[in-house]
Amino acid sequence: MILHQRKNDREGERFYLDETGTLQHCLPGENPPVQHQNEMIFSFDRELSAVLPVGVAKESGSAGKDWGGYCRLRCRLVLPHRFASRHREELREGETAETILADAVRDVVGKEMQQYARQAERIGCKKNEQTMWEQIRDGVYDRLLREGWMQEEFRPGSFRLEGV
């Protein structure tokens, strides 16, 4: 994943916690109140974007079905405050925005792939893989919006299902 996250950058949108623990926002070039200038948590570049390869796999052992796959997407941060508000604790603890975003997207990809694998197991064949990719694309798009990101490109990778 390629992601640029800056700390204490006058060009980025910055976030800090005020005395009540509320997340506050400073626009690029704006300074927080003097009493909070040393309480900066993180800063996002105004042109923050990411290229994410996202993969998921499940091995069921000798008796079950094994499946796995990956996709690639490109997105950009459009609402830093939404992302910061949803993940302030993870960001405050030093978790990178790229890890948080990849985990959120991986969850969507994994659920759709697992659902497809179950359906293929029931009918005994791999049909409509294209439908699975469309559902993943749409689910990832919706999830990214909830996170404050805009999906700009989605590319299916490959999907493997064994034991069907």
CORSUL-V417441 format. One record per pair of residues at least 4 apart in sequence whose C-alpha atoms are under 7 Angstrom apart, sorted by the first residue. I is the first residue (numbers start at 1). GAP is how many residues later the second one is. Records with the same first field share a line. If there is no record, write none. Layout:
I->GAP, GAP
This chain:
1->49, 50, 51, 52, 97
2->48, 49
3->45, 46, 47, 95
4->44
5->38, 39, 40
6->37, 38, 39
7->35, 36
8->32, 34, 35
9->34
10->18, 19
11->17, 18, 34
12->16, 31, 32, 33, 34
13->13, 14, 15, 30, 31, 32, 33
14->11, 12, 13, 28, 29, 30
15->8, 9, 10, 11, 25, 26, 27, 28
16->7, 8, 9, 23, 24, 25
17->4, 5, 6, 7, 22
18->4, 5, 6, 18
23->62
26->4, 5, 6
32->4, 5
33->4
41->51
44->4
48->28, 29
49->26, 27, 28
50->24, 25, 26
51->22, 23, 24
52->20, 21, 22
53->17, 18, 19, 20
54->16, 17, 18, 48, 52
55->14, 15, 16, 51
56->12, 13, 14, 50, 54
57->10, 11, 12
58->8, 9, 10
59->6, 7, 8
60->4, 5, 6
65->97, 98, 99
66->95, 96, 97
67->50, 93, 94, 95
68->91, 92, 93
69->88, 89, 90, 91
70->87, 88, 89
71->84, 85, 86
72->82, 83, 84, 85
73->80, 81, 82
74->77, 78, 79, 80
75->74, 75, 76, 77, 78
76->73, 74, 75
77->71, 72, 73
78->70, 71, 72
79->4, 69, 70
80->4, 68
81->4
82->4, 65, 66
83->4, 64, 65
84->4
87->4
88->4
89->4
90->4, 5
91->4, 5
95->4
96->4
97->4
98->4
99->4
100->4
101->4
102->4
103->4
105->4, 35, 38
106->4
107->4
108->4, 28, 31, 32
109->4, 27
110->4
111->4
112->4, 20, 24
113->4
114->4
115->4
116->4, 16
117->4, 44
118->4
119->4
120->4, 5, 6, 7
121->4, 43
124->40
125->39
128->4
129->4
130->4
131->4
132->4
133->4, 23
134->4
135->4
136->4
137->4, 17
138->4
139->4
140->4
141->4, 10
142->4
143->4
144->4, 5, 6, 7
145->4, 5
